[in-house]
Amino acid sequence: MRLSRLRLVNFRQHADNTLLFDRGLTGIIGPNGSGKTTILEAIKWALYGGDATRGTVDSIRFARASARSPVRIELDFELGGHRYRLVRALTTADLFVDGGERPIATGASAVTDVVRRTLGMTLEEFDNTYFTAQKQLAVMATLTAAARAQFLSRVLGYEKLRAAQDLCDERRKALRNEANGMRAGMPDPDALARQLSDAEARLRDAQARAAAAAVEQARAQQELGALHPRWADAQRAREELQGLDAERRVLEAELGGLARTVDRVGGELRHVADAREALVPLAEALVPFHDVGEELTRQRELAVSDGRRQALQEAAHELATELQHLREGRSRLETAPTVEEQLTDEMEQKRRRLDELQGRLELRRTEWVRDRQEAETRRNALRTQYQELRDQKERLKTAGEEGQCPTCSRPLGDHYHRVMEFLETQLEAVSADGLYFRQRLEQLEAMPEDIAALDEERRQAMQEVSALERKLARTQVAVDQLEQLARELGQKEQRYAALDAELAALPGGYDRAHHQALEARFEQLAELSTQANRLTTQVEREPALRRELESAQRAMAAAQGKRSAIDSRLGTIAHSEEEYAALRDEHAQAAAAVQGAALAVLNADTESRLAGSDCDRVAAAQRELAERRERLEQVEAEKRLHDELYRAYSDLRTDLNYQMRPEISELASGFLAALTDARYSELDLDEKYRISILEDGVPLQVISGGEEDLANLVLRLAISQMIAERSGQPFSLLILDEVFGSLDETRRQNVIALLRALRDRFDQVIVITHIDDVRDGLDQVFVIANDEKSGASRIARGDADQPPDAEALLAAAGAVDDGGAA
């Protein structure tokens, strides 16, 4: 893998920076906190997405960028003969290959999956292969022996075997639990055999009892069939006898009712004869009833007319009184329209007079206020002038003849007394003017007499206008009332004429005494008429009563005939209640015997079915037991296989760990020899993974801090190369982040020389550091610094052929000195 181009847009402190990478040694130099390591984070974020970043998504955006500003990383790299271009934003990503216009993958997750498959590495493997930081160099020195072995296994990918072994162990446990559960749930085969034998015995017994019950049921059914004809005849005879007896009782009740009807109708016919005799005198007494009724009707109509006349006369009297009052009111208000015109003219004159007074008063009052304001303004100006002159005089008095002229700033000398006299004269003039304006203000403080007189005249005019307005309002109300009285008077006069006409049309001749006598006579005759109507109604019912009597007598004769026929039929039926009871008991016993036999057959059949069901259930349990035994054998066989696989994983991990130390030692020794010019040609890892440097085959007892850092560096390079070889990728890219921290200048130059000497292994090496004196050994240099004005990181080329720009950038950022960080 080789990087070609990286662009950072609003990514952390990088507002918009672009880096073009070449082959060979590339240095990224800048003070701490300037954004060097952020470049590595941007590379990993472009390849692997959100898992490669620190903090939250919101913390990625450049702090001074707006909330809607895009965050984007563009990364171009070469791998396996292909050129890839990757563009990733906060929520989107696209991957292009070999300059294609359409992406081969779109979407954050999809692009990450394609990159992971293309590189053949996870993020952790990529970190451990291509990246080396200072804090990782001595990581093994701080670990225990077991932790160091586990660390190497993890970075080399051997922990995948542990994960596989854990999965194998989980499967072993699951199979063991499944087998134990199957054994616990298996029934006892001997118990199943006993249950099957018991069920078969119950089945045979139930079948035998069912056959015996069927024979008994047939016998009882035969006896019941022989008894059935006699029982049916006895039931029919008894039912016929009971029916005839019930019918006779009904006829007896019917004959009793008919006899009561004949007696009732006979009584009513006698009442009819009595009513006919009573109607004769009533008819003679009711002869004048019609004439009395007509005369009474006429008198009632006249009484209504007389009542209406009295009501109309009272209404006419009240209406005449109201008309008299209305005419009097009209007479009082007839002059109101003329008065209204007079008052309106007088009101207009008074209002014009009031407007004239109001204008004169406002004009005179404005003049008075203006004079007072001018006098007060002049007095205040004179006060200020007086204070200035007095202050100036005091200053000159204090300065004396040697003081300076307030106008030309030259010494006064002989002019001192003349200036002082001039100031004194001006003070007296200003004081006199001030006294005048003070007296003028005192004069103007009170309202002038002409203004007061005008104000009083205006007030009187307003009162006169108000009085006229109230009088005019009352007059206008009177005019409205006059119109209303005229309308109301016309309406009431029309009503009075209508009442006169209605009174003239009413009939006369009403006699109250005659009316009362007729009411009493009519009431007597009405009572007699009511008695006659009641008797007439009785007489009119005679034909119906005679028809009802004849019908009841015919019905009695028919019922008596039916009763005689029933008595004759009852004498012919031979029935004994004792014989019927004995036959009923015999039939009930036979029926009970049949029912008992049927119940015995049903119970036997039910027991037979239950026993057969138990046989089937036990047989199914036996078959299930056989299947579980077969499955148990399969589970136990699979468990034995996973037990063997678990042991194989353990053996493989042990062998790999045993082979790992010599291989790492060999690779690290090659790097160490190249780094030290073959002074130290061998690096060894003992069984506890502790580092030893050998000189002429003899371990050094004491090594310096720099030598320890070199040892850790070559060990880290060896581990990275092993990871790359196991992933199937050529180990062409190496990124070193702040690995010179504890090395002196000589050692730093040796590391640079080593990396240059290993160019056949590392096609592209990127060194990130805050130390500036390593730039001379680098092929390409990027200088990074903070821009205090924009708050963003600035990147410039600082190669050997471009030192002015680099120095200017470092100076602007307050960069590094020979001693280390800026």
GUMI-986319 format. One record per residue (C-alpha): residue in one letter; x, y, z. Coordinates in steps of 0.02 Angstrom, whole numbers, padded with zeros to 5 digits, always signed. Example, Ala and Ser with C-alpha at 12.3 -4.5 7.8 and 13.67 -1.06 7.14 Angstrom:
BEGIN
a+00615-00225+00390;s+00684-00053+00357;
***
This chain:
BEGIN
m+00000+00000+00000;r+00067+00173-00047;l-00016+00341-00009;s-00028+00470-00150;r-00137+00614-00091;l-00232+00666+00065;r-00351+00814+00081;l-00430+00867+00245;v-00583+00984+00243;n-00648+01047+00412;f-00574+00894+00497;r-00531+00942+00676;q-00405+01089+00666;h-00377+01069+00477;a-00491+01190+00384;d-00430+01141+00209;n-00258+01060+00187;t-00189+00946+00051;l-00034+00833+00060;l+00046+00750-00093;f+00152+00599-00041;d+00303+00533-00139;r+00406+00376-00118;g+00548+00373+00007;l+00558+00460+00175;t+00425+00592+00211;g+00427+00698+00368;i+00281+00791+00448;i+00358+00916+00569;g+00272+01036+00685;p+00246+01083+00867;n+00140+00979+00984;g-00046+01012+00962;s-00028+01078+00786;g-00123+00932+00708;k+00012+00808+00656;t-00068+00653+00732;t-00236+00714+00664;i-00167+00675+00490;l-00146+00492+00540;e-00320+00492+00616;a-00389+00561+00452;i-00305+00419+00353;k-00381+00286+00467;w-00552+00373+00469;a-00554+00379+00279;l-00518+00191+00270;y-00618+00123+00418;g-00749+00255+00462;g-00811+00305+00635;d-00721+00166+00732;a-00554+00251+00693;t-00593+00421+00770;r-00576+00491+00944;g-00724+00567+01033;t-00896+00595+00957;v-00946+00637+00778;d-00982+00817+00829;s-00803+00840+00888;i-00733+00800+00714;r-00793+00963+00632;f-00672+01111+00635;a-00718+01217+00787;r-00732+01380+00689;a-00832+01305+00545;s-01020+01334+00534;a-01139+01195+00582;r-01182+01164+00398;s-01001+01162+00336;p-00952+00996+00256;v-00826+00880+00339;r-00732+00778+00209;i-00575+00672+00188;e-00508+00629+00015;l-00376+00490+00010;d-00287+00425-00146;f-00180+00267-00128;e-00109+00124-00232;l-00128-00059-00190;g-00105-00218-00291;g-00077-00126-00456;h-00236-00021-00438;r-00263+00161-00395;y-00400+00197-00269;r-00484+00361-00226;l-00587+00367-00066;v-00702+00513-00016;r-00783+00503+00156;a-00898+00629+00243;l-00989+00620+00409;t-01132+00513+00341;t-01079+00464+00164;a-00931+00383+00077;d-00882+00338-00103;l-00740+00227-00168;f-00672+00245-00346;v-00542+00135-00431;d-00422+00169-00576;g-00495+00341-00615;g-00673+00279-00642;e-00814+00406-00637;r-00937+00289-00549;p-00896+00227-00375;i-00875+00041-00345;a-00949+00062-00171;t-01064+00194-00096;g-01116+00221+00084;a-01014+00227+00244;s-01036+00044+00294;a-01020-00025+00116;v-00858+00071+00082;t-00783+00015+00249;d-00823-00168+00208;v-00743-00156+00034;v-00586-00071+00106;r-00572-00203+00243;r-00582-00345+00114;t-00462-00257-00006;l-00329-00227+00128;g-00362-00396+00208;m-00345-00314+00380;t-00455-00255+00520;l-00429-00083+00595;e-00329-00157+00738;e-00219-00257+00618;f-00193-00101+00511;d-00143-00003+00667;n-00019-00137+00723;t+00054-00158+00547;y+00077+00014+00471;f+00078+00127+00625;t+00208+00139+00763;a+00198+00268+00901;q+00323+00308+01040;k+00204+00243+01174;q+00198+00076+01083;l+00386+00052+01078;a+00407+00011+01263;v+00236-00064+01288;m+00306-00240+01315;a+00429-00180+01446;t+00286-00131+01562;l+00191-00296+01545;t+00207-00460+01639;a+00272-00613+01551;a+00097-00683+01521;a+00034-00512+01465;r+00181-00493+01344;a+00143-00662+01265;q-00042-00618+01253;f+00002-00448+01176;l+00109-00528+01040;s-00024-00659+01006;r-00155-00523+00989;v-00057-00408+00871;l-00002-00558+00764;g-00178-00621+00751;y-00153-00778+00856;e-00296-00724+00968;k-00412-00779+00829;l-00365-00955+00879;r-00416-00915+01057;a-00582-00847+00995;a-00607-01005+00891;q-00562-01111+01042;d-00687-01014+01148;l-00821-01048+01020;c-00772-01231+01020;d-00782-01233+01211;e-00953-01152+01208;r-01012-01285+01086;r-00939-01423+01198;k-01033-01355+01347;a-01194-01340+01248;l-01177-01521+01188;r-01140-01580+01365;n-01292-01489+01432;e-01399-01556+01291;a-01342-01735+01326;n-01374-01716+01513;g-01546-01644+01476;m-01587-01787+01359;r-01533-01916+01488;a-01634-01829+01623;g-01789-01826+01511;m-01779-02009+01453;p-01911-02126+01532;d-01868-02295+01611;p-01885-02431+01476;d-01937-02562+01606;a-02073-02446+01670;l-02134-02422+01491;a-02141-02612+01468;r-02242-02632+01628;q-02360-02492+01575;l-02386-02577+01406;s-02422-02748+01488;d-02549-02669+01607;a-02635-02576+01466;e-02650-02735+01360;a-02724-02832+01508;r-02852-02693+01539;l-02895-02695+01354;r-02932-02881+01353;d-03038-02870+01512;a-03137-02722+01443;q-03171-02814+01280;a-03237-02968+01375;r-03351-02862+01484;a-03415-02770+01330;a-03466-02936+01248;a-03558-02996+01406;a-03646-02829+01422;a-03703-02838+01240;v-03784-03010+01271;e-03874-02945+01426;q-03932-02791+01328;a-04009-02903+01192;r-04102-03009+01321;a-04173-02858+01413;q-04223-02777+01247;q-04318-02938+01199;e-04416-02939+01364;l-04458-02754+01344;g-04519-02787+01165;a-04637-02927+01224;l-04712-02814+01357;h-04733-02661+01244;p-04904-02706+01157;r-04994-02730+01323;w-04919-02570+01393;a-04969-02472+01238;d-05152-02536+01247;a-05163-02493+01432;q-05094-02317+01397;r-05219-02287+01256;a-05368-02344+01363;r-05314-02238+01509;e-05283-02086+01398;e-05457-02106+01317;l-05540-02122+01487;q-05449-01968+01551;g-05496-01871+01394;l-05682-01914+01407;d-05683-01871+01591;a-05602-01703+01556;e-05725-01669+01414;r-05874-01711+01529;r-05806-01588+01660;v-05795-01455+01527;l-05975-01487+01475;e-06033-01476+01654;a-05947-01308+01672;e-06023-01250+01506;l-06200-01302+01561;g-06178-01205+01724;g-06127-01049+01628;l-06274-01065+01507;a-06397-01082+01651;r-06328-00923+01729;t-06346-00835+01561;v-06531-00887+01546;d-06567-00820+01722;r-06475-00654+01686;v-06564-00624+01520;g-06735-00663+01600;g-06703-00533+01735;e-06652-00402+01607;l-06812-00433+01505;r-06915-00400+01660;h-06819-00234+01684;v-06862-00189+01502;a-07048-00211+01537;d-07036-00098+01688;a-06944+00036+01587;r-07077+00036+01451;e-07212+00071+01581;a-07108+00214+01659;l-07080+00301+01488;v-07266+00346+01466;p-07277+00489+01596;l-07101+00553+01552;a-07147+00576+01369;e-07295+00687+01415;a-07186+00793+01532;l-07049+00819+01395;v-07167+00892+01263;p-07112+01079+01292;f-06924+01030+01308;h-06879+01080+01128;d-06964+01251+01133;v-06884+01292+01301;g-06712+01245+01230;e-06730+01360+01078;e-06788+01507+01184;l-06643+01478+01307;t-06518+01479+01162;r-06585+01648+01102;q-06575+01721+01278;r-06395+01659+01296;e-06344+01745+01133;l-06426+01908+01193;a-06332+01891+01359;v-06167+01879+01265;s-06210+02035+01163;d-06260+02129+01321;g-06092+02085+01403;r-05999+02140+01246;r-06096+02307+01249;q-06045+02342+01429;a-05861+02305+01390;l-05865+02417+01236;q-05946+02558+01333;e-05811+02549+01467;a-05674+02548+01334;a-05755+02697+01246;h-05760+02795+01409;e-05574+02760+01443;l-05528+02804+01264;a-05624+02969+01275;t-05527+03014+01432;e-05360+02975+01344;l-05412+03081+01193;q-05448+03228+01307;h-05273+03214+01386;l-05189+03198+01216;r-05278+03354+01150;e-05224+03453+01303;g-05042+03396+01282;r-05045+03444+01098;s-05105+03618+01145;r-04957+03638+01264;l-04826+03583+01135;e-04890+03673+00981;t-04762+03816+01004;a-04610+03698+01017;p-04554+03706+00831;t-04553+03897+00833;v-04454+03899+00996;e-04331+03774+00921;e-04293+03888+00773;q-04266+04038+00888;l-04150+03942+01004;t-04049+03874+00856;d-04016+04049+00789;e-03967+04113+00961;m-03851+03961+00986;e-03757+03996+00825;q-03728+04178+00878;k-03665+04125+01051;r-03547+03996+00977;r-03471+04120+00854;r-03443+04238+01001;l-03361+04095+01102;d-03244+04048+00956;e-03191+04230+00939;l-03151+04243+01125;q-03058+04076+01123;g-02946+04136+00978;r-02905+04302+01061;l-02867+04215+01227;e-02750+04087+01146;l-02658+04223+01050;r-02634+04333+01203;r-02584+04185+01313;t-02453+04129+01183;e-02376+04303+01183;w-02367+04304+01373;v-02283+04132+01381;r-02159+04180+01244;d-02109+04340+01336;r-02082+04245+01497;q-01976+04111+01411;e-01869+04243+01323;a-01842+04335+01488;e-01792+04174+01576;t-01674+04125+01434;r-01589+04296+01438;r-01572+04289+01628;n-01491+04116+01621;a-01369+04173+01485;l-01322+04325+01589;r-01293+04214+01741;t-01174+04106+01640;q-01085+04258+01570;y-01072+04335+01742;q-00995+04174+01813;e-00869+04163+01671;l-00817+04345+01693;r-00798+04323+01880;d-00693+04165+01857;q-00584+04253+01731;k-00561+04400+01849;e-00512+04281+01991;r-00385+04194+01880;l-00308+04359+01828;k-00305+04419+02008;t-00216+04260+02059;a-00090+04270+01915;g-00054+04456+01940;e+00034+04567+01816;e+00143+04423+01757;g-00009+04325+01702;q-00056+04295+01521;c-00190+04384+01425;p-00345+04272+01408;t-00360+04327+01226;c-00184+04328+01153;s-00094+04227+01288;r+00045+04359+01305;p+00102+04428+01475;l-00012+04568+01535;g+00117+04680+01614;d+00055+04860+01609;h-00112+04808+01537;y-00157+04712+01694;h-00256+04853+01778;r-00345+04904+01619;v-00399+04724+01590;m-00459+04710+01769;e-00557+04875+01752;f-00632+04812+01589;l-00688+04650+01673;e-00761+04748+01819;t-00859+04859+01698;q-00927+04708+01607;l-00976+04627+01772;e-01075+04782+01821;a-01161+04788+01651;v-01206+04603+01658;s-01268+04622+01837;a-01380+04769+01788;d-01452+04672+01641;g-01481+04522+01754;l-01574+04630+01880;y-01686+04697+01741;f-01731+04525+01675;r-01761+04461+01852;q-01885+04601+01881;r-01960+04566+01710;l-01985+04383+01759;e-02068+04435+01921;q-02187+04545+01821;l-02226+04404+01700;e-02247+04274+01838;a-02430+04322+01869;m-02560+04313+01729;p-02590+04487+01649;e-02758+04570+01687;d-02814+04576+01505;i-02784+04388+01488;a-02881+04356+01650;a-03024+04466+01586;l-03028+04373+01420;d-03027+04207+01512;e-03174+04261+01622;e-03270+04324+01470;r-03237+04158+01381;r-03298+04061+01535;q-03462+04160+01540;a-03487+04132+01354;m-03461+03944+01378;q-03592+03943+01518;e-03717+04034+01407;v-03685+03910+01264;s-03706+03763+01384;a-03871+03834+01451;l-03936+03862+01273;e-03883+03684+01225;r-03982+03610+01370;k-04134+03720+01329;l-04124+03674+01145;a-04112+03489+01190;r-04271+03502+01294;t-04359+03595+01152;q-04306+03461+01027;v-04376+03328+01143;a-04541+03427+01149;v-04546+03433+00958;d-04523+03244+00951;q-04660+03222+01081;l-04777+03334+00979;e-04756+03223+00827;q-04782+03067+00930;l-04941+03143+01011;a-05012+03183+00840;r-04988+03005+00779;e-05059+02931+00940;l-05210+03051+00937;g-05256+02999+00761;q-05244+02815+00804;k-05355+02832+00958;e-05486+02937+00867;q-05499+02798+00737;r-05517+02671+00876;y-05655+02775+00959;a-05755+02784+00798;a-05739+02595+00777;l-05807+02567+00953;d-05959+02678+00915;a-05995+02580+00757;e-05981+02412+00847;l-06098+02470+00989;a-06230+02525+00862;a-06225+02353+00778;l-06256+02251+00938;p-06439+02179+00959;g-06550+02229+01109;g-06699+02154+01205;y-06605+02053+01337;d-06713+02007+01494;r-06605+01941+01636;a-06753+01876+01745;h-06832+01786+01597;h-06660+01710+01556;q-06636+01644+01732;a-06812+01566+01736;l-06777+01479+01570;e-06611+01409+01638;a-06703+01332+01789;r-06845+01260+01681;f-06719+01188+01556;e-06617+01105+01694;q-06774+01013+01759;l-06824+00955+01586;a-06644+00901+01547;e-06644+00786+01700;l-06809+00709+01642;s-06736+00689+01467;t-06587+00597+01539;q-06703+00473+01630;a-06806+00448+01473;n-06648+00415+01370;r-06587+00286+01495;l-06757+00195+01495;t-06766+00204+01306;t-06595+00121+01294;q-06658-00023+01403;v-06813-00045+01297;e-06710-00044+01136;r-06605-00193+01202;e-06759-00310+01211;p-06736-00391+01037;a-06552-00428+01072;l-06591-00500+01242;r-06724-00617+01169;r-06600-00677+01037;e-06468-00707+01172;l-06596-00807+01276;e-06643-00918+01129;s-06457-00950+01088;a-06418-00999+01269;q-06566-01120+01274;r-06510-01204+01111;a-06331-01220+01177;m-06394-01299+01339;a-06490-01430+01242;a-06336-01473+01135;a-06220-01486+01287;q-06342-01599+01377;g-06343-01714+01223;k-06150-01722+01220;r-06148-01762+01405;s-06267-01910+01381;a-06156-01977+01238;i-05998-01965+01346;d-06085-02056+01488;s-06130-02196+01367;r-05948-02208+01303;l-05878-02213+01480;g-05987-02363+01520;t-05907-02461+01375;i-05719-02433+01423;a-05644-02575+01530;h-05502-02500+01635;s-05429-02543+01806;e-05310-02421+01888;e-05231-02562+01993;e-05194-02668+01839;y-05123-02512+01752;a-05006-02476+01900;a-04942-02656+01904;l-04911-02656+01715;r-04824-02485+01729;d-04703-02552+01862;e-04665-02707+01759;h-04630-02600+01604;a-04519-02480+01704;q-04415-02626+01771;a-04391-02695+01595;a-04341-02523+01529;a-04220-02498+01674;a-04141-02668+01635;v-04117-02615+01453;q-04041-02447+01505;g-03924-02530+01631;a-03864-02654+01499;a-03833-02511+01376;l-03735-02414+01509;a-03630-02570+01546;v-03593-02587+01359;l-03545-02402+01351;n-03430-02414+01503;a-03347-02569+01434;d-03320-02485+01265;t-03249-02329+01350;e-03129-02432+01455;s-03078-02527+01299;r-03040-02363+01206;l-02942-02294+01355;a-02841-02453+01368;g-02807-02448+01180;s-02754-02265+01195;d-02635-02310+01337;c-02561-02447+01229;d-02533-02323+01086;r-02460-02192+01205;v-02337-02316+01281;a-02288-02380+01108;a-02257-02199+01051;a-02152-02169+01209;q-02048-02321+01168;r-02020-02259+00989;e-01975-02085+01056;l-01854-02166+01179;a-01768-02255+01035;e-01755-02091+00938;r-01683-02000+01090;r-01555-02139+01115;e-01503-02118+00934;r-01492-01928+00953;l-01396-01947+01116;e-01267-02054+01027;q-01249-01918+00893;v-01231-01780+01025;e-01101-01880+01122;a-01005-01914+00961;e-01007-01727+00917;k-00951-01685+01094;r-00804-01804+01082;l-00757-01721+00916;h-00762-01546+00996;d-00661-01608+01146;e-00527-01664+01025;l-00540-01499+00928;y-00522-01400+01090;r-00363-01493+01134;a-00299-01468+00955;y-00326-01278+00970;s-00228-01277+01133;d-00084-01375+01055;l-00083-01262+00900;r-00078-01103+01004;t+00063-01175+01108;d+00163-01221+00951;l+00134-01051+00871;n+00187-00959+01027;y+00342-01069+01038;q+00388-01032+00855;m+00344-00847+00869;r+00492-00794+00979;p+00632-00859+00862;e+00549-00783+00709;i+00526-00613+00791;s+00706-00620+00858;e+00774-00658+00685;l+00681-00514+00600;a+00724-00392+00740;s+00907-00444+00735;g+00917-00400+00550;f+00844-00227+00583;l+00959-00203+00734;a+01116-00246+00634;a+01068-00123+00497;l+01030+00012+00626;t+01196-00007+00722;d+01310-00041+00574;a+01324-00223+00632;r+01389-00174+00804;y+01242-00269+00877;s+01194-00411+00762;e+01074-00510+00870;l+00918-00476+00976;d+00844-00616+01079;l+00677-00642+01167;d+00684-00763+01314;e+00539-00873+01369;k+00464-00724+01464;y+00480-00614+01307;r+00612-00503+01386;i+00728-00414+01263;s+00915-00452+01264;i+01045-00373+01148;l+01192-00487+01108;e+01366-00426+01066;d+01472-00563+00990;g+01344-00688+01052;v+01353-00626+01233;p+01201-00537+01308;l+01237-00360+01367;q+01205-00346+01553;v+01174-00157+01547;i+01106-00057+01399;s+01075+00130+01387;g+00905+00210+01366;g+00939+00247+01184;e+00991+00067+01151;e+00831+00009+01237;d+00728+00122+01125;l+00821+00053+00972;a+00784-00123+01030;n+00600-00082+01054;l+00595+00003+00882;v+00670-00144+00787;l+00556-00263+00885;r+00405-00159+00832;l+00465-00160+00650;a+00485-00348+00657;i+00310-00371+00727;s+00237-00257+00593;q+00324-00354+00455;m+00259-00520+00524;i+00080-00451+00526;a+00096-00389+00346;e+00166-00556+00286;r+00023-00651+00370;s-00108-00535+00291;g-00040-00566+00116;q+00003-00382+00086;p+00176-00315+00041;f+00247-00216+00187;s+00279-00058+00085;l+00210+00078+00201;l+00274+00123+00374;i+00216+00270+00481;l+00316+00318+00636;d+00235+00439+00758;e+00352+00529+00882;v+00480+00387+00898;f+00630+00504+00925;g+00580+00570+01095;s+00715+00485+01200;l+00851+00473+01066;d+00997+00591+01056;e+01043+00675+00894;t+01162+00537+00841;r+01034+00401+00871;r+00902+00501+00779;q+01016+00515+00628;n+01054+00329+00639;v+00867+00290+00636;i+00847+00401+00483;a+00996+00317+00402;l+00923+00145+00445;l+00757+00190+00366;r+00848+00252+00210;a+00950+00092+00206;l+00790-00012+00216;r+00707+00069+00066;d+00707-00099-00022;r+00585-00157+00115;f+00490+00005+00148;d+00442+00092-00014;q+00360+00235+00082;v+00403+00290+00260;i+00313+00435+00346;v+00393+00508+00503;i+00292+00622+00617;t+00392+00722+00743;h+00410+00890+00829;i+00601+00882+00811;d+00662+00990+00668;d+00843+00930+00651;v+00792+00765+00566;r+00734+00855+00409;d+00904+00846+00323;g+00890+00657+00305;l+00715+00660+00234;d+00663+00657+00051;q+00505+00758+00077;v+00452+00873+00220;f+00283+00947+00269;v+00291+01084+00400;i+00131+01107+00501;a+00092+01250+00621;n-00055+01338+00702;d-00123+01497+00623;e-00174+01604+00771;k-00284+01717+00665;s-00391+01580+00584;g-00370+01450+00722;a-00330+01318+00589;s-00176+01215+00552;r-00070+01269+00402;i+00037+01148+00303;a+00180+01197+00188;r+00316+01103+00095;g+00482+01117+00188;d+00597+01014+00077;a+00779+01056+00057;d+00742+01148-00104;q+00609+01257-00018;p+00685+01316+00147;p+00622+01496+00142;d+00438+01449+00144;a+00465+01322+00279;e+00563+01441+00389;a+00431+01576+00365;l+00292+01456+00416;l+00386+01397+00569;a+00426+01574+00621;a+00245+01628+00602;a+00186+01485+00711;g+00321+01505+00844;a+00394+01337+00795;v+00531+01224+00864;d+00708+01255+00916;d+00852+01133+00929;g+00795+01075+01099;g+00629+00993+01052;a+00446+01049+01055;a+00393+01226+01014;
***
